Amino acid sequence: MSRPLHSNPATRNIIAALAVPPRIDRLGPVSGRFIHALRLIALHERMGRDPVPELAVRLGSVEVAAKALILAHSISACWPENIHVSRFCCRLLSHDEATIGLFVDAAAHGDRQGFEGALGGFIRVDRMHRLWEGALALVAAECRAV
């Protein structure tokens, strides 16, 4: 008689690790800033306000703010469901934010395989180029702003 899969200690450890949300400080600087921008954009959209002025102040650049907003809209258009974001002050990432952070980090390192790996099976292949280009544009704007 075989044991149930969940009785294996290694499997229980994996399941327990999946239940713990990742922290934002585990992301790279560009993706961490973008996650904060994404949360701010969501907050402003709920309030019916333009997020660009505050984004520009917080991100230190109108160009970075514009690229962040463009990428956020691209993600919204490509994502299979509504994007779940955590509260602005929260250091923990939602599952969507963790996935977004992974693909932005991959783009920041020029890692197309890592980018596709983060989104594979989740985003349709014909939509990935839009997110790749948007993430690269954000990274480039961040580099110019430094």
N, C-alpha and C positions, 0 to 999 in steps of 0.2 A: 504494500500500500504506500502510495507516495504522500509526502507531507505537503500541506498547502504552501504555496509560494510565499505568503506573508510570514511563515514561521522561520524562514531563513534569516539569520542575523544580518547578513550583508544586505538583503532586500529591505529589511526593516530600517537599516541605516540610510539607505537611498531614499526610501519613502519619507523618513523623518527629515532628511536634508531638503527634499522638495517642499516640505511644509513650511520651512523657514524662509521668509522672503529675503532676497539679497539686499545688501545695503548700498546706498548710492555712492559711498566712498570707495567702493570696489571698481567703479567705472573710471575710465580715463578722463582727463580734464575737459575735452571737447564734449564727450557724451554726457558727462555729469552736468555741465552747463546747459546742454540742450534739454536734458530732462527737467531741469528747473524752468527753462524757458517754456517747455511744453505744458508744465503745470500752470505757469502764469498765463499762457495763452488760453488754456481751458477755463481758468478763473475769469478772465476778461470776457470770454465768449458767453459764459453764463450770465455775466452782468450786462451784456450788450455793449461793451466798450471796445475801442480799438487798443490792442495790446502793444503796438509798435512803440509809442513814446516811452512807456515804462520798460519795455524790453531793451530799447536803445540805452537807457540810463543804466540798467542793471548789467547789460552785456558790454557796455562801453563803446558801442559802435552801432550806427544806423544800419550799416551793411550786414553785420552779423545778425542784428534783429530781423532784418528783411529775409535773410537766408534761413533763419530759424523758422520764421512764419511760413515761408514757402515749403520747407521740409515738413513742417507739421501738417500743412494742407495736403501734401503729397501722401503722407502716411495715412491721413484720414480717408483719402480717396482709394488707397490700395488695401487698407486693413480689412479683414473679413467681417469685422464687427466693430461696435463702438470701442474706442480706446479707453481703457481704464487707467486713470492716473491717481496717484496718491495726493494727499494734501500737500500744499507748498512747503510746509515746515517739516514734513515727515522724512526721515532718513532711510526708510525702507522703500523698496521698489515694488510696484505691482508687476504681475507677470508680463504685461504689455511693455511697461517701462524697461524691464530687464532685457527683453528681446530687442527693443529699440536701442538701448544702450550697447548691446552686443554688436549690432550692425553698424552703429555710428563709430564705435571703437575700431571695428574692422576697416571701415572707410578711412579713418584717421591714420591707420597704418598701411593703407594701400593694399589691403588684403582682400581681394575679390572672392577668393575661396571661403574665407572666414565669414564674409558678408553673406554669401549665398548659403553657407552652412547655418547661419543664424536664422535665415528666413525660409530655408528649404522646407517644403511640405506645408508651409503656412501661408505664404504669399504666392500667387500665380507667377510663373516664370516670366510671362510677358509684362508683368508690372515691376519686376525687380530693377530694371534699368532706371526707371524714374526715381526710385529711392536711392540707388547708387549715385546717380548724378546729383541729386539734392544733398546727399550726405557729403559728397566731395566738394560741392559748392560751399557748404557750411564750413568744412574744414579749411578750405582756402581762405574764406573770409576771416576765420579765427586767426589764421597765420598772419594775414595782413594787418590785423588789429593789434597784434603784439608789439 
